[in-house]
């Protein structure tokens, strides 16, 4: 429906797939592409492009970091008990 209804915008409309956005290699590149697209909108002030991969990792891959954080907390708790 949306692709047909707004076909005059198709040449400027980026398409982002979930798989690409969550991929370890393509994800940061897709996030940069999204940032560049959103920056074209009036009133949108994007973050610096070199910061995008870091923000992408914190937002999209946050679960990958949880086990290490939990390990550190567990080790800290054990150390306090000793």
N, C-alpha and C positions, 0 to 999 in steps of 0.2 A: 504494500500500500504506500508506504512512505517513499520508496524509491521511485515509484511511478508518479505520485502526486507532486513531488518536488524534483522532477527530472531536470529542470533547468539548473539546478545546483549540483548535479552529479559530477561535473568536471572539477569542482572545487571541494567536493565532499570526500574526506578520507574515510577509509574503511579500516577498522581495527578489529582483529580477531582476539578472542580470549587466549587462544593458544600462543599467539605471538606476544601478547602483552605479558603473559606469565612465564615465557621462555627465558632462561638465564642469559642467552646471547641476544635474542631479538627484543626482549622486553625493554631494556634501557633505550634501545634505538627507537622503538615504537613510542615510548614515553616522550622522547625528544621530538618526534614527529607530531605527537599530540600537542605538546607545548607550543610548537611553532604554529600549528593550526589555531589553537585557542588565542594566541597572541595577536591574531588578526582581528579579533573582536574588540569593539570599542569598550573601554572600561576594564579590560582584562590585563593585569600586569603579571606576567609569568615570572617564575624564578629564573635565575641565571642558568643557561643551558648546561654548563659544566656541573651544576648541582643536581640535575635531573636524575642521573643514574643512582646517586646516593639516596635521593628521596624515593625513587622507584623501589629500590631494594628494601628500604625501611617500611614502605607501605605494602608492597606485593609479596615480599619474601620474609615478612616478619616472623612467620612460624619456623623458618629455618634457624632463627637465632634463639628461639625459646629454650631448646635443650641445653645450650651452653650457659644461658643465664640461670637456668634451674640447677645445673651442676655447680655453678659458682655459689649459689645460695646454699645448696646442700653442704658443700665443702666448708663454707663459712659457719654454718650451723654446727657441723661436727667439730670444727676447730674450737668453737666457743664452749662446747660441752667437755672438751678435754681439759 
